[in-house]
């Protein structure tokens, strides 16, 4: 993905923050019509016309990131500003309407935890070398947390360990089910210091994909054909100490807000896809001939659609409340995000299953995007924490 930038790093950041400052003139935390139109225009031109072809050929169009930067979109998603957070929510909503959860995951995963951790905790050296190129779309980032033995349980991570020396560190272990791998130019890895007995003693290490001792392999998955999902194996991977992100042993503390934000961003994208699924099915039952009329003339069909729209409206209203609380940094937002993610995942799967039934045999055709949405949503429900992990987090909070 190496490309010649139009601006040098200093000029790029000045331009990006100029845009941010101009847009901060408004106190509205829920809308940015100019940015919304910019994103819609980009997706209509560069993504939506090609989605079916990419899905069919299982292509991972990583050059979308560079095009997003050229269009001025990436630099307006600064992870550390109110406007940037607003714009990421707008982008997530628009990405959901592409009807390709794979492409949506590829873009949003790059913008979420990797960019947030680098923006808040990385040294100037790492920001210059990785963050700025990533915001220009010249580098693709990934985050390595999940392991085979521990799954989504952060406190049980033990496979990936780091040993520190005077001027270097050595990484060993394995991460699995990692988005944007292979393909990522760098991975932020959550690892445990070798020999540590502290259950929460984790450190973030930035590992370049071309570093010796790192091997990436793609996992063949049934859903999500337009994003890479893979394993990373570290075998005596030697790195300089300046590739530590933040302070040693503070990794879990750094992850709290970025992980919640990733869940919120993902929820917005899923909600947007759910709206597309319902609207498409409404159009179908309104035109599909049946006996002496169309499907919508049947009471059972109308009532089923009514149930789905009601479910959508409920989760949509709750999503708006959670978004506002998150943007305003309210204390209850983190737990609300977990509940929202749990609720939206369950509702989306119920809705897409019912819509497939209403579409009959047509719904299960390989060429029908509803069939793709069905399998993609099954996989997306476990991103940023499985349903069980979310329930455990919620239960710990409500049973204090």
C-alpha positions as a Markdown table, in Angstrom:
| # | Residue | x | y | z |
|---|---|---|---|---|
| 1 | Unk | 0.0 | 0.0 | 0.0 |
| 2 | Unk | 3.0 | 2.3 | -0.3 |
| 3 | Unk | 2.0 | 5.5 | -2.1 |
| 4 | Unk | 3.4 | 9.0 | -2.5 |
| 5 | Unk | 1.5 | 11.4 | -0.2 |
| 6 | Unk | 0.2 | 14.6 | -1.6 |
| 7 | Unk | 1.2 | 16.4 | 1.7 |
| 8 | Unk | 4.1 | 15.9 | 4.0 |
| 9 | Unk | 3.2 | 14.9 | 7.6 |
| 10 | Unk | 3.3 | 18.4 | 9.0 |
| 11 | Unk | 1.2 | 19.9 | 6.2 |
| 12 | Unk | -1.2 | 16.9 | 6.5 |
| 13 | Unk | -1.8 | 17.4 | 10.2 |
| 14 | Unk | -2.3 | 21.1 | 9.8 |
| 15 | Unk | -4.9 | 20.6 | 7.1 |
| 16 | Unk | -6.7 | 17.9 | 9.1 |
| 17 | Unk | -6.9 | 20.0 | 12.2 |
| 18 | Unk | -8.0 | 23.0 | 10.2 |
| 19 | Unk | -11.0 | 21.0 | 9.0 |
| 20 | Unk | -11.7 | 19.8 | 12.5 |
| 21 | Unk | -11.5 | 23.3 | 14.0 |
| 22 | Unk | -13.9 | 24.7 | 11.4 |
| 23 | Unk | -16.5 | 21.9 | 12.0 |
| 24 | Unk | -16.3 | 22.4 | 15.8 |
| 25 | Unk | -18.1 | 25.7 | 15.4 |
| 26 | Unk | -21.3 | 23.7 | 16.0 |
| 27 | Unk | -22.3 | 22.3 | 19.4 |
| 28 | Unk | -24.6 | 19.6 | 17.8 |
| 29 | Unk | -23.1 | 16.2 | 18.7 |
| 30 | Unk | -25.4 | 14.2 | 16.5 |
| 31 | Unk | -25.2 | 15.6 | 13.0 |
| 32 | Unk | -22.7 | 16.9 | 10.4 |
| 33 | Unk | -24.5 | 17.2 | 7.1 |
| 34 | Unk | -21.4 | 18.2 | 5.1 |
| 35 | Unk | -19.4 | 15.2 | 6.2 |
| 36 | Unk | -22.5 | 12.9 | 5.8 |
| 37 | Unk | -22.9 | 14.0 | 2.2 |
| 38 | Unk | -19.2 | 13.5 | 1.6 |
| 39 | Unk | -19.2 | 10.0 | 2.9 |
| 40 | Unk | -22.4 | 9.1 | 1.0 |
| 41 | Unk | -21.0 | 10.4 | -2.2 |
| 42 | Unk | -17.8 | 8.5 | -1.8 |
| 43 | Unk | -19.5 | 5.2 | -1.0 |
| 44 | Unk | -22.0 | 5.6 | -3.9 |
| 45 | Unk | -19.0 | 6.1 | -6.2 |
| 46 | Unk | -16.2 | 3.9 | -4.9 |
| 47 | Unk | -17.8 | 1.1 | -2.9 |
| 48 | Unk | -21.5 | 0.2 | -3.6 |
| 49 | Unk | -21.2 | -0.4 | -7.3 |
| 50 | Unk | -18.4 | -3.0 | -6.7 |
| 51 | Unk | -19.6 | -4.8 | -3.6 |
| 52 | Unk | -21.2 | -7.7 | -5.4 |
| 53 | Unk | -18.1 | -8.4 | -7.5 |
| 54 | Unk | -15.8 | -8.1 | -4.5 |
| 55 | Unk | -18.0 | -10.5 | -2.5 |
| 56 | Unk | -18.2 | -13.0 | -5.4 |
| 57 | Unk | -14.4 | -13.0 | -5.9 |
| 58 | Unk | -13.6 | -12.7 | -2.1 |
| 59 | Unk | -11.5 | -9.6 | -2.7 |
| 60 | Unk | -10.3 | -7.5 | 0.2 |
| 61 | Unk | -10.2 | -3.9 | -1.3 |
| 62 | Unk | -7.7 | -2.3 | 1.1 |
| 63 | Unk | -7.1 | 0.6 | -1.3 |
| 64 | Unk | -10.4 | 1.9 | -0.1 |
| 65 | Unk | -8.5 | 3.4 | 2.9 |
| 66 | Unk | -6.3 | 5.5 | 0.6 |
| 67 | Unk | -9.3 | 6.6 | -1.4 |
| 68 | Unk | -11.1 | 7.6 | 1.9 |
| 69 | Unk | -8.1 | 9.7 | 2.8 |
| 70 | Unk | -7.9 | 11.3 | -0.7 |
| 71 | Unk | -11.6 | 12.3 | -0.3 |
| 72 | Unk | -10.8 | 13.9 | 3.1 |
| 73 | Unk | -12.8 | 11.4 | 5.1 |
| 74 | Unk | -10.2 | 9.6 | 7.2 |
| 75 | Unk | -8.6 | 12.8 | 8.5 |
| 76 | Unk | -12.0 | 13.9 | 9.8 |
| 77 | Unk | -12.3 | 10.8 | 12.0 |
| 78 | Unk | -9.7 | 11.9 | 14.6 |
| 79 | Unk | -10.2 | 9.4 | 17.5 |
| 80 | Unk | -9.4 | 12.0 | 20.2 |
| 81 | Unk | -11.8 | 14.8 | 19.4 |
| 82 | Unk | -15.6 | 15.1 | 19.8 |
| 83 | Unk | -16.0 | 15.9 | 16.1 |
| 84 | Unk | -13.9 | 12.8 | 15.1 |
| 85 | Unk | -16.1 | 10.6 | 17.3 |
| 86 | Unk | -19.2 | 12.1 | 15.7 |
| 87 | Unk | -17.8 | 11.5 | 12.2 |
| 88 | Unk | -16.9 | 7.9 | 13.0 |
| 89 | Unk | -20.5 | 7.3 | 14.0 |
| 90 | Unk | -21.7 | 8.9 | 10.7 |
| 91 | Unk | -19.2 | 6.8 | 8.7 |
| 92 | Unk | -20.4 | 3.6 | 10.5 |
| 93 | Unk | -24.0 | 4.3 | 9.7 |
| 94 | Unk | -23.1 | 4.9 | 6.0 |
| 95 | Unk | -20.9 | 1.8 | 5.8 |
| 96 | Unk | -23.8 | -0.3 | 7.0 |
| 97 | Unk | -25.8 | 0.8 | 4.0 |
| 98 | Unk | -23.2 | -0.6 | 1.6 |
| 99 | Unk | -24.7 | -4.1 | 2.6 |
| 100 | Unk | -21.2 | -5.5 | 2.9 |
| 101 | Unk | -20.3 | -6.2 | 6.5 |
| 102 | Unk | -16.8 | -7.4 | 5.4 |
| 103 | Unk | -15.8 | -4.0 | 3.9 |
| 104 | Unk | -17.4 | -2.2 | 6.9 |
| 105 | Unk | -15.4 | -4.3 | 9.3 |
| 106 | Unk | -12.1 | -3.7 | 7.4 |
| 107 | Unk | -12.5 | 0.1 | 7.5 |
| 108 | Unk | -13.9 | 0.5 | 11.0 |
| 109 | Unk | -11.5 | -1.9 | 12.6 |
| 110 | Unk | -8.6 | 0.1 | 11.2 |
| 111 | Unk | -10.1 | 3.3 | 12.6 |
| 112 | Unk | -11.1 | 2.1 | 16.0 |
| 113 | Unk | -8.7 | 0.6 | 18.5 |
| 114 | Unk | -5.4 | 0.9 | 16.5 |
| 115 | Unk | -5.9 | 4.6 | 15.8 |
| 116 | Unk | -7.3 | 5.3 | 19.3 |
| 117 | Unk | -4.4 | 3.7 | 21.1 |
| 118 | Unk | -1.7 | 5.3 | 18.8 |
| 119 | Unk | -3.3 | 8.7 | 19.1 |
| 120 | Unk | -3.6 | 8.6 | 22.9 |
| 121 | Unk | -0.6 | 6.6 | 24.1 |
| 122 | Unk | 2.1 | 6.2 | 21.4 |
| 123 | Unk | 5.4 | 8.1 | 21.4 |
| 124 | Unk | 6.0 | 10.8 | 18.9 |
| 125 | Unk | 8.3 | 8.4 | 17.1 |
| 126 | Unk | 5.5 | 5.8 | 16.6 |
| 127 | Unk | 3.0 | 8.5 | 15.7 |
| 128 | Unk | 5.3 | 9.8 | 12.9 |
| 129 | Unk | 6.1 | 6.3 | 11.6 |
| 130 | Unk | 2.7 | 4.6 | 11.9 |
| 131 | Unk | -0.2 | 6.9 | 12.9 |
| 132 | Unk | 0.2 | 9.5 | 10.3 |
| 133 | Unk | 0.6 | 7.1 | 7.4 |
| 134 | Unk | -2.4 | 5.1 | 8.8 |
| 135 | Unk | -4.5 | 8.3 | 8.8 |
| 136 | Unk | -3.4 | 8.9 | 5.2 |
| 137 | Unk | -4.6 | 5.5 | 4.2 |
| 138 | Unk | -1.1 | 4.4 | 3.3 |
| 139 | Unk | -0.9 | 1.8 | 6.1 |
| 140 | Unk | -3.5 | -0.7 | 7.4 |
| 141 | Unk | -3.6 | -1.4 | 11.1 |
| 142 | Unk | -4.9 | -4.3 | 13.1 |
| 143 | Unk | -5.3 | -5.2 | 16.8 |
| 144 | Unk | -4.3 | -8.5 | 18.2 |
| 145 | Unk | -6.1 | -9.5 | 21.4 |
| 146 | Unk | -8.0 | -12.8 | 21.0 |
| 147 | Unk | -6.2 | -16.1 | 21.7 |
| 148 | Unk | -7.3 | -19.8 | 21.2 |
| 149 | Unk | -7.5 | -20.6 | 24.9 |
| 150 | Unk | -8.9 | -17.4 | 26.3 |
| 151 | Unk | -11.2 | -16.3 | 23.5 |
| 152 | Unk | -12.7 | -12.9 | 24.3 |
| 153 | Unk | -11.7 | -13.1 | 28.0 |
| 154 | Unk | -9.0 | -10.5 | 28.4 |
| 155 | Unk | -8.0 | -11.6 | 31.9 |
| 156 | Unk | -7.2 | -15.1 | 30.6 |
| 157 | Unk | -4.7 | -14.1 | 28.0 |
| 158 | Unk | -1.5 | -16.1 | 28.5 |
| 159 | Unk | -0.4 | -17.5 | 25.1 |
| 160 | Unk | 1.4 | -14.3 | 23.9 |
| 161 | Unk | 4.2 | -13.3 | 26.1 |
| 162 | Unk | 7.0 | -10.7 | 26.0 |
| 163 | Unk | 10.4 | -10.8 | 27.6 |
| 164 | Unk | 12.1 | -7.5 | 28.2 |
| 165 | Unk | 15.8 | -6.9 | 28.0 |
| 166 | Unk | 18.0 | -3.8 | 28.4 |
| 167 | Unk | 17.4 | -2.4 | 24.9 |
| 168 | Unk | 15.0 | -4.8 | 23.3 |
| 169 | Unk | 12.1 | -7.2 | 23.8 |
| 170 | Unk | 11.2 | -10.7 | 22.4 |
| 171 | Unk | 7.6 | -11.7 | 21.6 |
| 172 | Unk | 6.4 | -15.3 | 21.4 |
| 173 | Unk | 2.9 | -16.8 | 21.1 |
| 174 | Unk | -0.2 | -16.7 | 18.9 |
| 175 | Unk | -3.3 | -14.5 | 18.3 |
| 176 | Unk | -6.3 | -15.8 | 16.5 |
| 177 | Unk | -9.4 | -14.5 | 14.7 |
| 178 | Unk | -7.7 | -11.1 | 14.0 |
| 179 | Unk | -9.4 | -8.8 | 11.5 |
| 180 | Unk | -7.2 | -7.3 | 8.7 |
| 181 | Unk | -4.7 | -10.1 | 9.0 |
| 182 | Unk | -3.0 | -10.9 | 6.7 |
| 183 | Unk | -2.8 | -7.5 | 5.0 |
| 184 | Unk | -2.1 | -5.2 | 7.9 |
| 185 | Unk | 1.1 | -3.3 | 7.8 |
| 186 | Unk | 1.3 | -3.3 | 11.6 |
| 187 | Unk | -0.5 | -5.0 | 14.5 |
| 188 | Unk | -1.0 | -3.7 | 18.1 |
| 189 | Unk | -0.5 | -6.8 | 20.2 |
| 190 | Unk | -1.7 | -7.2 | 23.8 |
| 191 | Unk | 0.8 | -9.4 | 25.6 |
| 192 | Unk | 1.8 | -10.5 | 29.0 |
| 193 | Unk | 5.3 | -10.2 | 30.5 |
| 194 | Unk | 6.9 | -13.6 | 30.8 |
| 195 | Unk | 6.9 | -14.9 | 34.3 |
| 196 | Unk | 4.4 | -12.2 | 35.6 |
| 197 | Unk | 1.9 | -13.4 | 38.2 |
| 198 | Unk | -0.2 | -10.2 | 38.0 |
| 199 | Unk | -3.4 | -11.3 | 36.3 |
| 200 | Unk | -3.9 | -7.8 | 34.7 |
| 201 | Unk | -0.3 | -7.1 | 33.8 |
| 202 | Unk | -0.5 | -6.6 | 30.1 |
| 203 | Unk | 1.5 | -4.4 | 27.7 |
| 204 | Unk | 0.7 | -3.1 | 24.2 |
| 205 | Unk | 3.5 | -3.7 | 21.6 |
| 206 | Unk | 3.4 | -2.5 | 18.0 |
| 207 | Unk | 4.7 | -5.2 | 15.7 |
| 208 | Unk | 5.4 | -4.3 | 12.0 |
| 209 | Unk | 4.1 | -7.1 | 9.7 |
| 210 | Unk | 7.5 | -7.3 | 7.9 |
| 211 | Unk | 9.4 | -7.9 | 11.2 |
| 212 | Unk | 11.3 | -11.1 | 11.4 |
| 213 | Unk | 9.7 | -13.8 | 13.6 |
| 214 | Unk | 6.1 | -12.9 | 12.7 |
| 215 | Unk | 3.9 | -15.1 | 10.5 |
| 216 | Unk | 0.3 | -14.3 | 9.4 |
| 217 | Unk | -2.1 | -16.8 | 7.9 |
| 218 | Unk | -5.7 | -16.2 | 6.7 |
| 219 | Unk | -8.5 | -18.3 | 8.1 |
| 220 | Unk | -11.1 | -19.5 | 5.6 |
| 221 | Unk | -14.4 | -18.4 | 7.0 |
| 222 | Unk | -17.9 | -18.9 | 5.6 |
| 223 | Unk | -19.0 | -15.3 | 6.1 |
| 224 | Unk | -17.2 | -11.9 | 5.7 |
| 225 | Unk | -15.5 | -12.6 | 2.3 |
| 226 | Unk | -14.3 | -9.0 | 1.9 |
| 227 | Unk | -12.1 | -8.7 | 5.0 |
| 228 | Unk | -9.1 | -10.8 | 6.0 |
| 229 | Unk | -9.5 | -12.8 | 9.2 |
| 230 | Unk | -6.4 | -14.7 | 10.4 |
| 231 | Unk | -3.9 | -16.0 | 12.9 |
| 232 | Unk | -0.6 | -14.4 | 13.9 |
| 233 | Unk | 2.3 | -16.5 | 15.1 |
| 234 | Unk | 5.2 | -14.9 | 16.9 |
| 235 | Unk | 8.4 | -16.9 | 17.1 |
| 236 | Unk | 11.2 | -15.0 | 18.9 |
| 237 | Unk | 10.1 | -11.8 | 17.3 |
| 238 | Unk | 12.8 | -9.2 | 18.3 |
| 239 | Unk | 11.7 | -5.6 | 18.7 |
| 240 | Unk | 13.2 | -2.4 | 20.0 |
| 241 | Unk | 11.8 | -1.1 | 23.3 |
| 242 | Unk | 10.5 | 2.1 | 21.5 |
| 243 | Unk | 7.7 | -0.1 | 20.0 |
| 244 | Unk | 6.0 | -0.3 | 23.3 |
| 245 | Unk | 2.7 | 1.7 | 23.2 |
| 246 | Unk | 2.1 | 3.6 | 26.4 |
| 247 | Unk | 3.5 | 2.3 | 29.7 |
| 248 | Unk | 4.3 | -1.3 | 30.5 |
| 249 | Unk | 1.7 | -3.2 | 32.5 |
| 250 | Unk | -1.1 | -0.7 | 31.7 |
| 251 | Unk | -2.5 | -2.4 | 28.7 |
| 252 | Unk | -5.9 | -3.4 | 30.1 |
| 253 | Unk | -6.5 | 0.1 | 31.5 |
| 254 | Unk | -5.8 | 1.6 | 28.1 |
| 255 | Unk | -8.3 | -0.7 | 26.4 |
| 256 | Unk | -11.4 | 0.1 | 28.4 |
| 257 | Unk | -12.7 | 3.1 | 26.4 |
| 258 | Unk | -11.5 | 2.1 | 22.9 |
| 259 | Unk | -13.1 | -1.4 | 23.3 |
| 260 | Unk | -16.4 | 0.2 | 24.3 |
| 261 | Unk | -16.2 | 2.6 | 21.4 |
| 262 | Unk | -15.6 | -0.2 | 19.0 |
| 263 | Unk | -18.7 | -1.9 | 20.3 |
| 264 | Unk | -20.7 | 1.3 | 19.8 |
| 265 | Unk | -19.4 | 1.9 | 16.3 |
| 266 | Unk | -20.1 | -1.8 | 15.4 |
| 267 | Unk | -23.7 | -1.4 | 16.8 |
| 268 | Unk | -24.4 | 1.6 | 14.6 |
| 269 | Unk | -23.2 | -0.2 | 11.5 |
| 270 | Unk | -25.3 | -3.3 | 12.3 |
| 271 | Unk | -28.3 | -1.1 | 13.0 |
| 272 | Unk | -27.9 | 0.6 | 9.6 |
| 273 | Unk | -27.6 | -2.8 | 7.9 |
| 274 | Unk | -30.8 | -3.9 | 9.7 |
| 275 | Unk | -32.6 | -1.0 | 8.3 |
| 276 | Unk | -31.5 | -2.0 | 4.8 |
| 277 | Unk | -32.7 | -5.5 | 5.4 |
| 278 | Unk | -36.2 | -4.4 | 6.6 |
| 279 | Unk | -36.6 | -1.9 | 3.8 |
| 280 | Unk | -35.6 | -4.4 | 1.1 |
| 281 | Unk | -38.1 | -7.0 | 2.5 |
| 282 | Unk | -40.9 | -4.4 | 2.7 |
| 283 | Unk | -40.3 | -3.6 | -1.0 |
| 284 | Unk | -40.3 | -7.3 | -1.9 |
| 285 | Unk | -43.6 | -8.2 | -0.1 |
| 286 | Unk | -45.2 | -5.1 | -1.6 |
| 287 | Unk | -44.6 | -6.3 | -5.1 |
| 288 | Unk | -44.5 | -10.1 | -4.9 |
| 289 | Unk | -47.7 | -11.5 | -6.3 |
| 290 | Unk | -49.6 | -14.1 | -4.3 |
| 291 | Unk | -53.0 | -15.6 | -5.3 |
| 292 | Unk | -55.1 | -12.5 | -6.0 |
| 293 | Unk | -52.9 | -9.9 | -4.6 |
| 294 | Unk | -49.4 | -9.4 | -3.2 |
| 295 | Unk | -47.7 | -10.8 | -0.1 |
| 296 | Unk | -48.4 | -7.7 | 2.0 |
| 297 | Unk | -52.1 | -8.3 | 1.6 |
| 298 | Unk | -51.7 | -11.3 | 3.9 |
| 299 | Unk | -52.3 | -10.4 | 7.6 |
| 300 | Unk | -49.6 | -12.7 | 8.8 |
| 301 | Unk | -47.0 | -11.0 | 6.6 |
| 302 | Unk | -48.1 | -7.5 | 7.7 |
| 303 | Unk | -48.0 | -8.5 | 11.3 |
| 304 | Unk | -44.5 | -10.0 | 11.0 |
| 305 | Unk | -43.3 | -6.8 | 9.3 |
| 306 | Unk | -44.9 | -4.8 | 12.1 |
| 307 | Unk | -43.0 | -6.8 | 14.7 |
| 308 | Unk | -39.7 | -6.3 | 12.9 |
| 309 | Unk | -40.2 | -2.5 | 12.5 |
| 310 | Unk | -41.2 | -2.2 | 16.1 |
| 311 | Unk | -38.0 | -4.1 | 17.2 |
| 312 | Unk | -35.9 | -1.9 | 15.0 |
| 313 | Unk | -37.4 | 1.3 | 16.3 |
| 314 | Unk | -36.8 | 0.3 | 19.9 |
| 315 | Unk | -33.1 | -0.5 | 19.4 |
| 316 | Unk | -32.7 | 2.6 | 17.2 |
| 317 | Unk | -34.1 | 4.8 | 19.9 |
| 318 | Unk | -31.9 | 3.2 | 22.6 |
| 319 | Unk | -28.9 | 3.5 | 20.2 |
| 320 | Unk | -29.5 | 7.3 | 19.9 |
| 321 | Unk | -29.5 | 7.6 | 23.7 |
| 322 | Unk | -26.3 | 5.7 | 24.1 |
| 323 | Unk | -24.6 | 7.7 | 21.4 |
| 324 | Unk | -25.4 | 10.9 | 23.1 |
| 325 | Unk | -24.2 | 9.6 | 26.5 |
| 326 | Unk | -21.0 | 8.3 | 24.9 |
| 327 | Unk | -20.2 | 11.6 | 23.1 |
| 328 | Unk | -20.9 | 13.5 | 26.3 |
| 329 | Unk | -18.6 | 11.2 | 28.3 |
| 330 | Unk | -21.4 | 10.2 | 30.8 |
| 331 | Unk | -20.4 | 7.6 | 33.3 |
| 332 | Unk | -23.1 | 5.1 | 32.5 |
| 333 | Unk | -22.2 | 5.1 | 28.7 |
| 334 | Unk | -19.8 | 2.1 | 28.9 |
| 335 | Unk | -22.3 | -0.3 | 30.4 |
| 336 | Unk | -25.0 | 1.0 | 28.1 |
| 337 | Unk | -22.8 | 0.3 | 25.1 |
| 338 | Unk | -22.4 | -3.3 | 26.2 |
| 339 | Unk | -26.2 | -3.7 | 26.6 |
| 340 | Unk | -26.8 | -2.0 | 23.2 |
| 341 | Unk | -24.3 | -4.3 | 21.5 |
| 342 | Unk | -26.0 | -7.4 | 23.0 |
| 343 | Unk | -29.5 | -6.1 | 22.1 |
| 344 | Unk | -28.6 | -5.1 | 18.6 |
| 345 | Unk | -26.8 | -8.4 | 17.8 |
| 346 | Unk | -29.8 | -10.5 | 18.9 |
| 347 | Unk | -32.3 | -8.3 | 17.2 |
| 348 | Unk | -30.4 | -8.2 | 13.9 |
| 349 | Unk | -30.2 | -11.9 | 13.7 |
| 350 | Unk | -33.9 | -12.3 | 14.5 |
| 351 | Unk | -34.8 | -9.7 | 11.8 |
| 352 | Unk | -32.6 | -11.1 | 9.0 |
| 353 | Unk | -33.8 | -14.7 | 9.7 |
| 354 | Unk | -37.5 | -13.5 | 9.4 |
| 355 | Unk | -36.8 | -11.5 | 6.3 |
| 356 | Unk | -35.1 | -14.5 | 4.6 |
| 357 | Unk | -38.3 | -16.5 | 5.3 |
| 358 | Unk | -40.5 | -13.9 | 3.8 |
| 359 | Unk | -38.3 | -13.8 | 0.7 |
| 360 | Unk | -38.8 | -17.6 | 0.3 |
| 361 | Unk | -36.3 | -19.6 | -1.8 |
| 362 | Unk | -35.0 | -16.3 | -3.3 |
| 363 | Unk | -33.7 | -15.3 | 0.1 |
| 364 | Unk | -31.3 | -18.2 | 0.2 |
| 365 | Unk | -29.7 | -17.7 | -3.2 |
| 366 | Unk | -26.0 | -17.2 | -3.2 |
| 367 | Unk | -26.5 | -14.1 | -5.4 |
| 368 | Unk | -29.0 | -12.5 | -2.9 |
| 369 | Unk | -27.3 | -10.0 | -0.6 |
| 370 | Unk | -29.8 | -11.0 | 2.2 |
| 371 | Unk | -28.2 | -14.4 | 2.3 |
| 372 | Unk | -24.8 | -12.7 | 2.6 |
| 373 | Unk | -26.1 | -10.4 | 5.4 |
| 374 | Unk | -27.4 | -13.4 | 7.3 |
| 375 | Unk | -24.1 | -15.2 | 7.5 |
| 376 | Unk | -22.1 | -12.0 | 8.0 |
| 377 | Unk | -24.3 | -11.0 | 11.0 |
| 378 | Unk | -23.8 | -14.3 | 12.6 |
| 379 | Unk | -20.0 | -13.7 | 12.6 |
| 380 | Unk | -20.2 | -10.0 | 13.5 |
| 381 | Unk | -22.1 | -10.7 | 16.7 |
| 382 | Unk | -18.9 | -12.0 | 18.3 |
| 383 | Unk | -16.7 | -9.1 | 17.4 |
| 384 | Unk | -15.3 | -6.9 | 20.3 |
| 385 | Unk | -16.6 | -9.6 | 22.7 |
| 386 | Unk | -18.9 | -12.6 | 22.4 |
| 387 | Unk | -22.5 | -12.4 | 23.7 |
| 388 | Unk | -21.4 | -14.4 | 26.8 |
| 389 | Unk | -18.6 | -11.9 | 27.6 |
| 390 | Unk | -21.0 | -9.0 | 27.2 |
| 391 | Unk | -23.6 | -10.6 | 29.5 |
| 392 | Unk | -20.9 | -11.3 | 32.1 |
| 393 | Unk | -19.8 | -7.6 | 32.0 |
| 394 | Unk | -23.4 | -6.4 | 32.3 |
| 395 | Unk | -24.2 | -8.9 | 35.1 |
| 396 | Unk | -21.1 | -7.8 | 37.1 |
| 397 | Unk | -22.2 | -4.2 | 36.9 |
| 398 | Unk | -25.9 | -4.7 | 37.8 |
| 399 | Unk | -25.1 | -7.1 | 40.7 |
| 400 | Unk | -22.6 | -5.0 | 42.6 |
